[in-house]
Amino acid sequence: MKVLEIEPGGRYVDGTLGRAGHARGMIERGAKVLGIDRDDEAVTEVKALGLAELEVVKGNHGDLAEIARSHGWTEVDGVLLDLGVSSPQLDEAERGFSFMREGPLDMRMDRDKGPTAADLVNGLDASELAAILKELGEEPRSRQIAGAIVKARARGRIETTLRLAEIVERAVGGRRGAHHPATRTFQALRMKVNDELGELERALTGALELLKPGGRLAVITFESLSDRTVKSFFAAHAGREVSLQAGGSRWEGMLPKVKAVTRKAIKAAEEETGTNPRARSAKLRAVEKEKV
Ligand SMILES: C[S@@+](CC[C@H](N)C(=O)[O-])C[C@H]1O[C@@H](n2cnc3c(N)ncnc32)[C@H](O)[C@@H]1O
């Protein structure tokens, strides 16, 4: 709320509405909010709250600018993205996001659109699977795990979360360290199924387009690939002054121009991570669109 400088009467887009925790914070400060989420359950639940200052739209934040304009939101004071999965998505076994809970291997945030994680795990060849695990999970044992998946599915389609978690655990030789051995595999599949990095790039571009000069864009990420995407997008739009031989300087960078609001990523304080351990990996970065 502080980083976005929420003002009474201001208009904000929340591109990851979830259960409207942030949106309610904005409304309590006198703002109007357009909330977008691709998850039907989130949209239905929040619509049922009947908040007068909140317009709820089911959609993909990759289409943020188009969705906003088509609902009459042509210029806004701020945009928030709080990326990744929500707690309800993680906690509901039937959504298939968790390697701790038995459920169908689904992982789609929008269940109207395929393919599911099971489709990928059972349909891709070993090299395609390994590439996804390496690129989107930064999994060092991607080939080993992909090989084990292909071998296991020859005995029957891999349909559930716990079966996949067990295959991965066996492939890497059991548990080591604090994280479950399937953590990176599940992250990679989730990011692929939902094209999270692609949608993030499109959302960032759309958000800058939609912001008023002086408006702010704040993004919270929970894993390093999305954080890197945000950091380099912000750096490209913050540009740099290059000195010219003939004197003077030229600005090099992408438009629209922004300036950093957060010098380094902001992390949750211990006070928060103590009661909400999922906040441990959260990083918040923000920029302000420059007045031209
Ligand atoms: C971490 S939760 C956000 C929680 C929210 N800030 C709150 O206060 O309740 C992320 C939400 O973003 C949604 N989401 C993720 N990617 C999306 C996308 N590309 N387009 C729209 N919604 C998306 C998920 O469905 C999920 O509900």
The ligand as an SDF file (V2000), in Angstrom:
LIG
                    3D

 27 29  0  0  0  0  0  0  0  0999 V2000
   -0.4800  -14.8180   -4.8210 C   0  0  0  0  0  0  0  0  0  0  0  0
   -2.1300  -14.8430   -5.3670 S   0  0  0  0  0  0  0  0  0  0  0  0
   -2.6700  -13.2010   -5.1240 C   0  0  0  0  0  0  0  0  0  0  0  0
   -3.3180  -12.9770   -3.7890 C   0  0  0  0  0  0  0  0  0  0  0  0
   -3.9560  -11.5950   -3.6700 C   0  0  0  0  0  0  0  0  0  0  0  0
   -2.9790  -10.5300   -3.7690 N   0  0  0  0  0  0  0  0  0  0  0  0
   -4.7470  -11.4670   -2.3810 C   0  0  0  0  0  0  0  0  0  0  0  0
   -4.5290  -10.4580   -1.6700 O   0  0  0  0  0  0  0  0  0  0  0  0
   -5.5720  -12.3100   -2.0850 O   0  0  0  0  0  0  0  0  0  0  0  0
   -1.9740  -14.9000   -7.1080 C   0  0  0  0  0  0  0  0  0  0  0  0
   -3.2950  -14.8820   -7.8620 C   0  0  0  0  0  0  0  0  0  0  0  0
   -2.9980  -14.4680   -9.1860 O   0  0  0  0  0  0  0  0  0  0  0  0
   -3.7120  -15.2380  -10.1030 C   0  0  0  0  0  0  0  0  0  0  0  0
   -2.9420  -15.2540  -11.3430 N   0  0  0  0  0  0  0  0  0  0  0  0
   -1.7240  -15.7880  -11.5440 C   0  0  0  0  0  0  0  0  0  0  0  0
   -1.3500  -15.6070  -12.8210 N   0  0  0  0  0  0  0  0  0  0  0  0
   -2.3480  -14.9240  -13.4240 C   0  0  0  0  0  0  0  0  0  0  0  0
   -2.5520  -14.4040  -14.7430 C   0  0  0  0  0  0  0  0  0  0  0  0
   -1.6460  -14.5900  -15.7090 N   0  0  0  0  0  0  0  0  0  0  0  0
   -3.6590  -13.7000  -14.9810 N   0  0  0  0  0  0  0  0  0  0  0  0
   -4.5930  -13.5020  -14.0180 C   0  0  0  0  0  0  0  0  0  0  0  0
   -4.4720  -13.9820  -12.7630 N   0  0  0  0  0  0  0  0  0  0  0  0
   -3.3660  -14.6730  -12.4740 C   0  0  0  0  0  0  0  0  0  0  0  0
   -3.8530  -16.5920   -9.4550 C   0  0  0  0  0  0  0  0  0  0  0  0
   -5.0000  -17.2610   -9.9630 O   0  0  0  0  0  0  0  0  0  0  0  0
   -3.9970  -16.2140   -7.9750 C   0  0  0  0  0  0  0  0  0  0  0  0
   -5.3440  -16.0960   -7.5920 O   0  0  0  0  0  0  0  0  0  0  0  0
  1  2  1  0
  2  3  1  0
  2 10  1  0
  3  4  1  0
  4  5  1  0
  5  6  1  0
  5  7  1  0
  7  8  2  0
  7  9  1  0
 10 11  1  0
 11 12  1  0
 11 26  1  0
 12 13  1  0
 13 14  1  0
 13 24  1  0
 14 15  1  0
 14 23  1  0
 15 16  2  0
 16 17  1  0
 17 18  1  0
 17 23  2  0
 18 19  1  0
 18 20  2  0
 20 21  1  0
 21 22  2  0
 22 23  1  0
 24 25  1  0
 24 26  1  0
 26 27  1  0
M  CHG  2   2   1   9  -1
M  END
$$$$
